[in-house]
Amino acid sequence: MSTTEETTRDGKREYSSLRKQLIILGKAFSIVPFLRGLGSLVGPVIGGYLAEPVKAFPTVFRGNTTFEAYPYLLPNLVVIVCTAGSAVVLLFFLEETHPGLRGASKFDGLRRGCRRFKVLIGWGREEGSYEAVSSVGEDIELHDAPNRTDTERVEPELPPVRPSPWTQQVILQVLALSLLAFHKVSSDVIIPIFLATASGPAERATASNNISFLTPTAGFGMAPPSISTLLLMQAIAAVVAQLLVVPWTITRWGALRSFRWSSLVIPWLYCFTPFTAQLVAPLSIIAISVDLLVKGMLVNIGYVASAILITNTAPGPQHLATINGVAASLSCLARSVGAAVSGSMFHQGLHIGNLGLPFWTLAGVALVGAVLSWALRDEP
């Protein structure tokens, strides 16, 4: 009986520890995207507010000054101050997480960079290189090496074998993240065009009488201010969801399950998006707003869960810099390719009179990512 109670207590403690870890990870990995999204909203507003200060604040900034000659100098000075503040915080307050560099001076990297720069321009000598011994001066005394018998001979120590960071799980995680970045940015590119498009080519619409609800041929025909308002509200909702919904979801379901189910729902939303314009107003506006909001939350859940999974599946913390660097590079490449491909697909959809083509293509890409997510694990 006592053994059973002890096992139960151990299980409860382990579950409590795991739950606390999930709560910490969900909140920690959600803070940075939240602040980045908040900065993306606040930054342009501050930049536009401070541009041309002589016209905007004539009582503070007089004419015939530097700020009149350079009307965008003030927002750039604010950017410089913010960047310098980030550098100060990074230098004096953040701690090193690499196991092999903990305890090192914060200025070691700066000194190492200065030495490499001197070597590059020919002012210094690289560490570990040989230097010629001068033939002028005192003779160098050479000492006899101690005699060793075969039994005393020391075998050379082999360097420790470092495991490769590119395990199967790490590669799958990076591919899944790249696919997520591909269809996310592709959707961001074509959504404003879809909202502004009134209809397909006129000759295509009049030539066919078989156009049905299953063949979306038109967008919303919104004006630019209406599009900006809709996208701004969606961005604000996504930032709030990043702070509230994403940590709760990952804490409740775990990173792996959250990533899988978000990846599974996103393809269906892409299939639904072109049909929102076929609904009558105001139901169509409500439908596209909900579609963009849910899609944004699921993508945010996918990004945060992917970051946690990459951290958990890495062979060791010393490999995180390499893995995250390659993952960021491939994600940037996927974004660039996705933007170009989605624009071409939307143009092709307009040409054939079916605006569902680009969204259904993105649904196919997202479906590949959903299938790939079921091969992922939450451990190395």
C-alpha positions, 0 to 999 in steps of 0.5 A, spaced: 500 500 500 505 504 501 509 503 495 502 504 491 502 511 494 509 513 493 508 511 486 502 515 485 506 521 489 512 521 484 507 521 478 504 527 481 510 530 482 513 528 475 506 531 472 506 537 476 514 538 474 512 537 466 506 542 466 510 547 469 515 546 464 510 547 459 507 553 462 514 556 462 516 554 455 509 556 452 510 563 455 517 564 454 517 562 446 510 567 445 513 573 448 518 574 443 513 574 437 508 578 441 513 583 442 515 583 434 508 583 432 507 589 437 513 593 434 511 591 427 504 595 429 507 601 433 513 602 429 510 604 422 505 609 427 511 612 430 515 613 424 509 616 420 508 621 426 515 623 427 516 624 419 517 631 417 517 634 424 518 641 421 511 641 418 508 636 424 511 640 430 512 647 427 513 650 435 518 645 436 522 644 430 524 651 426 525 652 419 531 652 415 534 647 420 537 640 419 530 637 420 527 641 414 533 639 409 532 632 412 525 631 413 526 623 415 532 624 420 528 624 426 525 617 426 531 615 424 535 618 430 529 614 434 531 608 431 538 609 432 537 610 440 532 604 440 538 600 436 543 602 441 539 601 447 538 593 445 546 593 444 546 595 451 541 590 454 545 585 450 552 586 452 550 587 459 544 584 461 543 577 457 547 571 459 550 566 455 547 560 454 552 556 450 555 550 454 562 551 452 562 559 453 559 560 459 563 564 464 567 567 459 567 575 459 562 578 455 568 582 451 571 576 448 567 576 442 569 583 441 576 582 442 576 576 437 572 579 432 577 585 432 583 580 432 580 577 426 579 584 422 586 585 423 588 579 420 584 580 414 587 587 413 594 584 414 595 588 421 595 582 425 597 574 426 592 569 426 592 565 433 595 558 432 599 560 426 607 559 426 612 565 427 619 565 424 624 565 429 629 570 428 637 568 427 640 574 430 641 574 437 642 569 443 642 562 441 636 558 443 638 552 448 634 545 446 633 541 452 633 533 451 627 530 451 626 525 457 627 517 455 621 513 455 620 506 455 615 502 451 611 501 457 611 509 459 609 511 452 603 515 452 598 514 447 595 520 444 589 522 446 583 522 440 579 528 440 572 527 442 567 525 437 562 530 437 555 528 434 552 531 428 546 536 429 543 534 423 539 528 426 533 525 422 528 529 427 532 536 426 531 535 419 524 534 419 523 540 424 526 544 419 522 542 413 516 543 417 518 550 419 520 552 412 513 549 409 509 553 414 513 559 412 512 558 405 504 558 405 504 563 411 508 569 407 504 566 400 498 568 403 500 574 406 502 576 399 495 574 395 490 576 401 490 584 399 490 582 392 484 578 393 480 583 397 482 588 392 480 584 386 472 585 384 472 580 378 476 576 373 476 578 366 470 581 363 470 576 357 471 570 361 465 572 365 461 573 360 463 567 355 461 562 360 454 561 363 456 555 368 459 559 373 457 556 380 459 557 387 464 552 386 468 556 381 470 563 385 471 568 380 471 574 384 474 577 390 471 583 394 473 589 390 475 593 397 478 600 397 485 600 399 482 604 406 478 598 407 483 593 406 488 597 411 483 597 416 481 589 415 488 587 415 490 592 421 484 589 425 487 582 424 494 584 426 491 587 432 487 580 434 493 576 432 498 580 437 493 579 442 492 572 441 499 571 441 500 573 448 493 569 451 491 564 446 498 561 444 501 560 451 494 557 453 494 552 447 501 549 448 500 549 455 494 545 455 496 540 449 503 540 448 508 543 443 507 537 438 500 536 439 498 543 438 503 543 431 500 537 429 492 540 429 494 547 427 497 544 421 491 539 420 486 545 420 490 550 416 489 547 409 481 547 410 482 554 411 485 555 405 480 551 401 475 556 404 478 562 403 476 564 396 469 562 397 468 567 402 467 572 397 461 568 394 457 570 400 452 576 401 454 582 405 455 583 411 456 575 412 462 575 407 466 580 411 465 576 417 467 570 414 473 573 411 475 576 418 474 570 422 478 566 416 484 571 417 483 571 424 483 563 425 489 562 420 493 567 424 492 564 430 494 557 428 500 560 424 502 563 430 501 556 434 505 553 429 511 558 429 512 557 437 511 550 437 516 549 432 521 553 436 520 549 442 520 542 438 527 544 435 529 546 442 527 539 444 529 535 438 536 538 438 542 533 440 545 538 445 544 546 446 551 547 443 548 545 436 542 550 437 545 556 434 547 552 427 540 549 427 536 555 428 541 559 423 540 554 418 532 554 419 532 561 419 535 561 412 531 556 409 525 559 412 527 566 408 528 562 402 521 559 402 518 566 404 522 569 398 520 563 393 513 563 396 511 570 394 513 569 387 510 563 386 503 565 389 503 571 385 504 567 379 498 563 381 494 568 382 495 571 376 494 564 373 487 564 376 485 571 374 487 568 367 482 562 367 477 565 371 478 561 378 481 565 384 481 559 388 487 556 384 492 560 388 489 558 395 488 551 393 495 550 391 497 553 398 492 548 401 496 543 398 503 545 400 500 546 407 497 539 407 504 536 405 506 540 412 500 537 416 502 530 413 510 531 415 508 533 422 505 526 424 512 524 423 515 529 428 517 527 435 518 531 441 525 528 443 531 527 440 
